[in-house]
Amino acid sequence: MALTKIIARGINEDQSTYQEVQYSADDFHEIKIAALLHDVGKIATPEFIMQKSTKLEKVYDRIDAIKHRIEILKRDAQIEYLESQLSQTTPSIAQIEFENKIKQLDEDFAFLKKHNRGESYLQDAELMRIEQIAKQSYTINGQIQPILNPDEITNLSIRAGTLNQEEREKIMDHARVSLEILSTLPFPKKYQRVVNIAANHHEKLDGSGYPRGLTDSDIALEDRILILSDLYEALSSQHRPYKDPNPLSQIFNILCSMANEGHIDKKLLKFFYESGTYKQYNQFLNAQQIDEITFTLNE
């Protein structure tokens, strides 16, 4: 992780906020090793969860299967309309009903396709619409099937992001696995902090993090450097299939909120911004991400 090195060197060279902190070559190497190994536990995380770019994605994106079911319903509506004409139902009324049905089905699919991407927070009204759509059924091979099966309903109803609760817990478990793996390795005494620095990158100062639920007094400065680096790189990354990279304004808005809520180190974040250390990482961002920042930390 390039940013971990950038922050550590910035702190080492600082003569104000962190003037008492001096890192040796071994210290820098220890932090580097921890950064390189911090996600080793992800070897136990299924690939489809790691790369889940839509709510319905498993081996493939199941939104396409739903599209086929919608097309069956549209076909059935057309058949019903044509049969009504043959039975001398008033053509104008039957045609209007048919056109409304097709329009509604197209709108339902467009709605599901949009929210399958997980780019916006689902409101209660949107969850209710998913439930209403799920009440529809279609007939294939003489069997009546629901337009959405229970697993599809569960995943489409994810409030934010693309991971359901079970998948989220699985991916969070990588921190515990990292801790277990690293704890078995015989690091030299001069690198004895590697395990904690690496394993603590999802801990929070208020104890709400994982895998150990550590609090402020348990989390060293080097742990906090990796915590900030991991968050910043995740928020700015252009290589996450499940989300677009955030601009700097949004990145710092999220980080400031986390600091104000007591999750991450406010002093470190303030140094990171005010010293301009974050700018050294701009080479890894695209031009569209570089915008004006509003930095707001509570006193």
Summary of the structure (lengths in Angstrom):
residues: 299
radius of gyration: 25.8
end to end distance: 30.3
largest distance: 90.8
contacts: 842
relative contact order: 0.14
helix: 61%
strand: 4%
